[in-house]
Amino acid sequence: MTIKTSNFSFLTPKTIVARMTSVLFIGILVAQLLGTWLWVEQLKSSEKVKMIEVSQNLGSQIAQAIGFFEKLPSQYRQETLGQLRQNGGTFLDFGAEFFVSVSKDYVDSSSIISSEFSELVRDNLKKTLYSEIGQVEDLDIKFVGFNNTKITTPNGPEEGLTNNQVITSLVPIWKSLGLMVPKDESPIAVIQFRLKKQTEWMYLATTIPQGELLLSFDWINGERIFTSVAVSITMLLITFLFVRWLVSPLQLLAHQADLLGKGRFPRQLDETGSKEMVATIRAFNSMAKRIQKFIADRERSFTAISHDLKTPLTRARLRVEGIEDGPIKEDLIGDLDYLETMVKGSLQIMTDGVEHENTSEVDISAMLRAILQKEEILGLPIKMNIKENITIKGRALAIERLFSNLINNALTYGKGVEVTGQKKKTGIFIQIKDKGPGLSKKDKENVFKPYYRLEHKLNDAHSGLGMGIARNIANIHGGELELKDRSGGGLIVEIYFPVE
C-alpha cells in the first residue's frame, strides 16, 4: 500500500530535538499571545472604567456651566452674553476649563474619526447632562482636533461670514486666554446647544483628560512587539538547549545501536539522565552484552565443530581410499566432498557474519577495477562505467568478498558483466549487470537462502552461499542488496551503501 505524503511534509521537523523544540516553542508562543490578548483586554476594560468616570465628571461640570446660563435672569443674561460677544469668548471654572461663546448659528467643525472610546464618552456625556438638567434642545457633542476647532468672532464682513460674524480658528483665542493646550494631539470636546426660548447657540469647548484614548490608540506598539520578540527568542534558545540536553543520551544510544547493527561491539553506556532514559540505557547495555555473549558462544561452537569434524572426515576419506575403485567408492567420495563443502560454507557464514576486521577508508572504484582486471583472464566481456571516485568507510576484505562473489556470479551465469556506480545525496549505488537468463520472482527470493542453487550440482566454487553472504556484508555496512530485471534480458544486482 502506498502512503501519500503531504506537500508540506518538508516543513515538518525531522529530528526529535527540532520537533520537541517546535512543540514547546509553539505552546509558549500561543500562551504569550493569549496573555498579551488578555492584557490588552484588561487594559481596555480598565481604561473604559476610567473614561466613564471622566466623562461623567465632565458631563456634570458642563451641566453646571449650562445651568449657570439658564438660571441667569434675563437682564443679566443679556448683559453677560453681550460681554461674551464683545470678548469673542471667555473662561469659566466649574472644576474644568471651558471656552464659552455664543453665536447665532451652529458652528460646524470636522470631528475626529469615530472610535469605541469616543462613542463611550459621547454617550456618557449625554446621559449625565440629561440626568442633571433634563432634555437639552439640539444638543450636539463633537470631538475635534485642537487645530481644527472653529469659532465665530464679531469682526467685520469677510469671506465666510455668518450674520456678520466670521468663522475663524479657535487656537489663537484659546492660547490668548491662557487655557491649557492639549498634548499628544488630544481632541477637544465641543458642546453646542440652543438656548431655551432663544435662537442663539451656546458653544462650550474643553479638554478631555486622557483624550488620546479617543483616537485610534496603539495598544500593541513597537516597544511591546520588540519585548515580545525578545522574550520569544530567549525562550526559543532556552527551550532548544533544554531539549538538546534532554535527548543527548538518545543520540548517543542511537549511534551505539547503529554500531551494534553493523557487527561492531559498542562500549557500555553510562546510565545517566531521567528515570526513563536510565531504564532504556540499562536495557540496551544488557541487550548488547547478551548479543556479544551469543556471538562469542556461536563462534566457539562452530570452531569446535570444525575441529571435531576434521578428524572423522579425514579418517573417512582415508578408509574410502582403501576401497577398490568402483561406483560405491565414487559415491562415498562425492558424499564426503559434499559434507566438507557444507562445513566450509557454514564456517564462512560465521566469519562473514561476525567480522572482526577493522574499518578503514575503502576506495570502491579502485577495488572494482582490480577485481575486474583479475577476471579478464576468462576472456569474457567486461565493462566498467564509474566516472567519479567513490569511497566509503567500511571493512575492505568483506566488501571485496561481496563484489568478487557478485562479479563471479555474473560472469558464470551471464557470460559477461557491466559495473556502474554513482554517489548521490541519498547514498552510494553500485550496479552489477549481466545479460544472462535472469531470475524469476521466486528465484530472486530463494537465492539468498543457504545452499540454494540454480544448478543442483554442488561444488567448491558455487556452494549456494554467495548471495546470502553478499547481502549479509551489505547489511553489516548499513546497506542493502536488491535484485532487478535488466531491460532486454539479464539481471541487475544493485548494492546500496548509506552516505555518512
C-alpha positions in Angstrom: 0.0 0.0 0.0 1.4 3.4 -0.9 1.3 6.1 1.8 0.6 9.5 0.5 2.6 12.3 2.0 1.6 15.9 2.3 3.0 18.6 0.0 4.1 20.4 3.2 5.9 17.5 4.7 9.2 19.3 4.1 8.1 21.8 6.8 7.9 19.0 9.4 10.9 18.9 11.7 13.0 15.8 11.1 14.9 15.4 14.4 13.4 14.9 17.9 15.2 18.0 19.1 13.6 20.1 16.4 10.2 18.6 17.0 10.2 18.9 20.8 11.6 22.4 20.5 8.9 23.3 18.0 6.1 21.9 20.1 7.3 23.6 23.3 8.0 26.9 21.5 4.6 27.0 19.8 3.0 26.3 23.1 5.0 29.1 24.8 4.2 31.4 21.8 0.4 30.7 22.0 0.5 31.2 25.7 2.3 34.5 25.2 -0.1 35.7 22.5 -3.1 34.7 24.7 -1.5 36.5 27.7 -0.9 39.6 25.5 -4.6 39.5 24.3 -5.9 39.2 27.9 -3.6 42.0 29.0 -4.9 44.3 26.2 -8.5 43.4 27.0 -7.9 44.1 30.7 -6.2 47.3 29.9 -9.1 48.3 27.6 -11.6 47.4 30.3 -9.6 49.5 32.9 -9.4 52.5 30.6 -13.1 52.2 29.8 -13.9 52.4 33.5 -11.6 55.5 33.8 -13.1 57.2 30.7 -16.7 56.5 32.0 -15.7 58.3 35.3 -14.0 61.1 33.4 -17.0 61.6 31.0 -19.4 61.6 33.9 -17.4 64.2 35.9 -17.0 66.3 32.7 -20.7 66.0 32.0 -21.5 67.2 35.5 -19.2 70.2 35.1 -20.8 71.0 31.7 -24.2 70.7 33.3 -23.2 73.3 35.9 -22.0 75.7 33.2 -25.2 75.2 31.2 -27.3 75.7 34.4 -25.4 78.9 35.2 -26.5 80.5 31.9 -30.0 79.0 32.1 -30.6 80.4 35.7 -29.3 83.9 34.9 -32.1 86.5 35.0 -32.8 87.6 31.5 -31.4 91.1 32.1 -28.1 89.7 33.4 -28.1 87.0 30.9 -28.3 89.5 28.1 -25.5 91.6 29.7 -23.3 88.6 30.2 -23.9 87.3 26.7 -23.2 90.8 25.3 -19.9 90.8 27.1 -19.2 87.4 25.7 -19.9 88.6 22.2 -17.6 91.6 22.7 -14.8 89.5 24.0 -15.3 86.7 21.5 -15.1 84.1 24.3 -14.4 83.8 28.0 -13.1 81.4 30.6 -15.3 79.8 33.3 -14.1 77.5 36.1 -16.6 74.8 37.2 -13.9 72.3 38.1 -12.7 72.3 34.5 -11.5 74.8 32.0 -14.2 75.9 29.4 -14.0 78.2 26.5 -17.6 79.7 26.1 -19.0 81.7 23.3 -22.4 82.4 21.8 -23.3 82.7 18.1 -26.5 83.0 16.1 -25.7 79.9 14.1 -24.4 76.4 14.7 -20.6 76.2 14.1 -19.6 73.2 12.1 -16.2 71.6 12.7 -14.5 68.4 11.3 -14.7 65.8 14.0 -12.2 63.0 14.6 -12.8 59.5 13.3 -15.3 57.7 15.5 -13.9 55.1 17.8 -15.0 52.8 20.6 -13.9 55.2 23.2 -15.2 58.4 21.5 -18.7 56.8 21.4 -18.4 55.7 25.0 -17.5 59.3 26.2 -20.2 60.9 24.0 -22.9 58.5 25.3 -21.9 59.1 29.0 -21.8 62.9 28.5 -25.3 62.9 27.1 -26.6 60.6 29.8 -25.1 62.8 32.6 -26.4 66.0 31.0 -29.9 64.7 30.6 -29.9 63.3 34.1 -28.8 66.6 35.7 -30.5 69.3 33.6 -33.1 67.4 31.7 -33.6 67.4 27.9 -31.3 69.9 26.2 -32.6 71.3 22.9 -30.5 70.5 19.8 -27.6 69.2 21.9 -24.6 68.3 19.8 -21.3 66.8 21.1 -18.3 66.5 18.9 -14.6 65.6 19.4 -12.5 67.8 17.3 -8.7 68.1 16.8 -7.3 71.1 18.5 -6.0 72.7 15.3 -9.4 72.0 13.6 -11.6 73.8 16.1 -13.6 76.7 14.8 -15.4 79.7 16.4 -17.3 82.7 15.2 -16.0 86.2 16.1 -17.8 89.6 15.7 -15.3 91.1 13.2 -16.1 93.0 10.0 -17.6 91.3 6.9 -15.3 88.9 5.3 -15.5 85.7 3.2 -17.2 83.0 5.4 -19.4 85.5 7.3 -22.4 84.2 9.1 -24.7 87.1 10.2 -21.8 89.5 10.3 -19.6 87.0 12.3 -16.6 85.4 10.7 -15.7 81.7 11.4 -12.0 81.6 12.5 -9.7 79.1 14.2 -10.2 78.8 18.0 -6.5 78.2 18.6 -5.2 81.8 18.9 -8.1 82.8 21.1 -7.6 79.7 23.3 -4.0 80.4 23.8 -4.6 84.1 24.4 -6.9 83.2 27.3 -4.2 81.1 28.9 -6.1 77.8 28.6 -4.3 74.5 28.8 -3.2 73.4 25.4 -3.9 69.6 24.9 -0.9 67.4 24.5 -0.3 64.4 22.1 -2.9 65.9 19.6 -5.7 65.0 22.1 -9.1 66.2 20.8 -11.2 68.9 22.2 -14.8 68.3 23.3 -17.1 70.8 21.6 -20.6 71.0 23.0 -23.2 73.1 21.3 -26.9 73.6 22.2 -29.7 76.1 21.5 -30.5 78.3 24.5 -34.1 77.9 25.7 -36.6 80.3 24.2 -33.8 81.9 22.1 -32.4 81.5 18.7 -28.7 81.6 19.8 -26.4 78.7 20.1 -24.1 78.3 23.1 -20.6 77.0 22.3 -18.5 75.2 25.0 -15.1 73.7 24.4 -12.9 71.9 26.9 -10.0 69.5 27.0 -10.6 65.8 27.8 -8.4 64.1 30.4 -6.7 61.1 28.7 -8.2 62.3 25.4 -5.6 60.4 23.4 -7.7 57.3 24.0 -10.4 58.8 21.8 -8.1 58.5 18.9 -7.0 55.1 17.4 -4.8 54.2 20.3 -2.0 51.9 19.5 -2.4 49.1 22.1 0.4 47.0 20.5 3.2 49.4 19.8 6.7 48.8 18.6 8.1 48.6 22.1 5.7 45.9 23.1 6.4 44.0 19.9 10.1 44.2 20.5 9.7 43.0 24.1 7.5 40.0 22.9 10.0 39.1 20.1 13.0 39.3 22.6 11.1 37.1 25.1 10.2 34.6 22.3 13.7 34.4 21.0 15.1 33.9 24.6 12.5 31.2 25.3 13.3 29.5 22.0 17.0 29.4 22.8 16.4 28.1 26.4 13.9 25.5 25.1 16.4 24.4 22.4 19.2 24.0 24.9 17.0 22.2 27.4 15.6 19.8 24.8 19.1 19.1 23.3 20.4 18.3 26.8 17.3 16.1 27.4 17.7 14.0 24.3 21.5 13.9 24.1 21.6 10.4 25.7 19.2 9.3 22.9 21.6 10.4 20.2 24.5 8.5 21.8 22.2 5.5 22.2 21.2 5.6 18.5 24.9 5.8 17.5 25.8 2.8 19.6 22.8 0.9 18.3 23.9 1.6 14.8 27.4 0.2 15.6 25.8 -2.9 17.1 23.7 -3.4 14.0 26.8 -3.2 11.8 28.5 -6.0 13.8 30.7 -3.8 16.0 30.7 -4.1 19.7 29.8 -0.8 21.3 31.0 0.3 24.7 28.7 0.1 27.7 26.9 3.4 28.0 26.8 5.5 31.2 23.3 5.1 32.8 22.6 8.8 33.3 19.6 11.1 32.6 15.9 10.8 33.5 14.5 7.7 35.1 13.0 6.5 31.8 16.3 7.2 30.0 18.3 5.3 32.6 15.9 2.3 32.2 16.4 2.4 28.4 20.2 2.6 28.5 20.3 -0.2 31.1 18.1 -2.4 28.8 20.4 -1.6 25.8 23.5 -2.4 27.7 22.0 -5.7 28.9 20.9 -6.5 25.3 24.4 -5.7 23.9 26.0 -8.0 26.5 23.7 -10.8 25.6 24.3 -10.4 21.9 28.1 -10.3 22.4 27.9 -13.4 24.5 25.7 -15.2 22.0 28.1 -14.4 19.1 31.1 -15.5 21.2 29.4 -18.7 22.1 28.4 -19.3 18.5 32.0 -18.8 17.3 33.3 -21.2 19.9 30.7 -23.8 19.0 31.5 -23.6 15.3 35.2 -23.7 15.9 34.7 -26.8 18.0 32.5 -28.4 15.3 35.2 -27.6 12.7 37.9 -29.1 14.7 35.8 -32.2 15.7 34.7 -32.8 12.1 38.2 -32.6 10.5 39.4 -35.8 12.2 36.5 -38.1 11.3 36.3 -36.6 7.8 40.0 -37.3 7.2 39.7 -40.8 8.7 36.6 -41.5 6.5 38.5 -40.3 3.4 41.5 -42.5 4.1 39.2 -45.5 4.6 37.4 -44.7 1.3 40.7 -44.6 -0.5 41.3 -48.2 0.6 38.2 -49.4 -1.2 38.5 -50.7 -4.7 37.6 -48.4 -7.5 34.0 -48.5 -8.5 30.7 -46.8 -8.3 30.4 -47.2 -4.5 33.8 -45.5 -3.9 32.9 -42.6 -6.2 29.6 -42.1 -4.4 31.3 -42.1 -1.0 33.9 -39.7 -2.1 31.2 -37.4 -3.5 29.3 -37.5 -0.2 32.4 -36.7 1.7 33.2 -33.8 -0.6 29.6 -32.5 -0.2 29.9 -32.8 3.6 33.2 -31.0 3.6 31.8 -28.2 1.4 28.9 -27.7 3.7 31.2 -27.4 6.7 33.4 -24.9 5.0 30.3 -22.9 3.8 28.9 -22.8 7.3 32.2 -21.6 8.8 32.4 -19.0 6.0 28.9 -17.7 7.0 30.2 -17.4 10.6 33.3 -15.4 9.7 31.4 -13.1 7.3 28.5 -12.7 9.7 30.7 -11.7 12.6 33.6 -9.7 11.0 36.5 -8.8 13.3 38.1 -6.7 10.6 38.7 -3.0 11.5 37.0 -0.3 9.4 39.0 1.9 7.1 38.5 4.2 4.1 37.7 2.0 1.2 38.1 3.1 -2.4 35.3 1.2 -4.1 36.2 2.5 -7.6 39.8 1.2 -7.4 38.6 -2.1 -5.8 36.2 -2.8 -8.6 38.8 -2.1 -11.2 41.3 -4.5 -9.5 38.6 -7.3 -9.3 37.6 -6.9 -12.9 41.2 -6.8 -14.1 41.7 -10.2 -12.4 38.7 -11.6 -14.2 39.9 -10.6 -17.6 41.8 -13.9 -17.8 38.4 -15.6 -18.5 38.2 -13.7 -21.8 34.5 -12.7 -21.2 33.0 -9.2 -21.9 33.8 -6.9 -19.0 32.9 -3.2 -18.8 33.0 -0.6 -16.0 31.4 2.8 -16.1 32.1 4.7 -12.9 33.2 8.2 -13.6 33.8 9.5 -10.1 35.9 8.3 -7.3 33.6 6.6 -4.7 34.9 5.9 -1.2 33.2 4.6 1.9 34.2 3.8 5.4 34.0 0.0 5.9 35.8 -3.3 6.0 37.9 -3.7 3.0 38.2 -7.5 2.9 34.4 -8.0 3.4 33.5 -5.5 0.7 36.0 -7.1 -1.7 34.4 -10.5 -1.0 31.0 -9.0 -1.6 31.9 -7.7 -5.1 34.0 -10.7 -6.0 31.1 -13.0 -5.4 28.6 -10.9 -7.4 31.0 -10.3 -10.3 31.9 -14.0 -10.4 28.2 -14.9 -10.5 27.6 -12.5 -13.4 30.5 -14.0 -15.4 29.4 -17.5 -14.6 25.7 -17.3 -15.4 25.6 -14.2 -17.6 28.8 -14.7 -19.6 29.8 -11.1 -19.2 29.5 -8.2 -16.7 29.0 -4.5 -16.7 29.6 -2.5 -13.5 28.2 1.0 -13.0 28.0 3.2 -9.9 27.3 6.7 -8.7 27.2 8.6 -5.4 24.0 10.5 -4.6 22.8 12.5 -1.6 20.7 9.5 -0.6 23.6 7.0 -0.8 26.0 5.1 -2.9 24.6 2.8 -5.6 26.7 0.1 -7.4 25.0 -2.0 -10.1 26.4 -5.2 -11.4 24.7 -6.2 -14.7 24.7 -9.3 -16.8 22.9 -10.5 -20.0 22.2 -14.0 -18.7 18.8 -15.7 -18.4 17.8 -13.6 -15.4 15.8 -14.8 -12.4 12.2 -15.5 -11.8 10.4 -13.7 -8.9 10.6 -16.9 -6.8 14.3 -17.4 -7.5 15.0 -13.8 -6.5 13.9 -14.7 -3.0 15.3 -18.1 -2.8 18.9 -17.3 -3.9 19.5 -15.7 -0.6 18.7 -18.9 1.3 21.7 -21.1 2.3 22.7 -23.8 -0.2 20.1 -22.8 -2.7 21.5 -23.0 -6.3 20.1 -22.7 -9.7 22.0 -25.8 -10.6 21.6 -28.8 -8.4 25.3 -29.9 -8.5 27.3 -28.6 -5.5 31.0 -27.6 -5.9 33.6 -25.6 -4.1 33.2 -22.5 -6.4 29.4 -22.2 -6.1 28.0 -23.7 -2.9 24.8 -21.7 -2.8 26.0 -19.4 0.0 27.5 -16.5 -2.0 24.3 -14.3 -2.3 23.4 -14.7 1.3 27.0 -13.8 2.3 26.9 -10.8 0.0 23.6 -9.4 1.4 24.9 -10.0 4.9 28.0 -8.0 4.2 25.9 -5.2 2.7 23.7 -5.2 5.8 26.7 -5.1 8.1 27.6 -1.8 6.5 24.1 -0.4 6.9 23.3 -1.1 3.2 21.1 -3.4 1.2 21.3 -5.7 -1.8 18.5 -5.9 -4.3 17.9 -7.9 -7.5 16.2 -6.3 -10.5 15.4 -7.3 -14.1 17.5 -5.8 -16.8 15.8 -4.3 -19.8 16.4 -6.6 -22.8 17.2 -9.6 -20.6 19.5 -10.3 -17.8 19.9 -9.4 -14.2 20.9 -6.3 -12.2 22.3 -6.7 -8.7 22.1 -3.3 -7.0 24.1 -2.7 -3.8 23.3 0.3 -1.7 25.6 1.9 1.0 24.5 4.9 3.1 26.4 8.1 2.9 27.9 9.0 6.3 
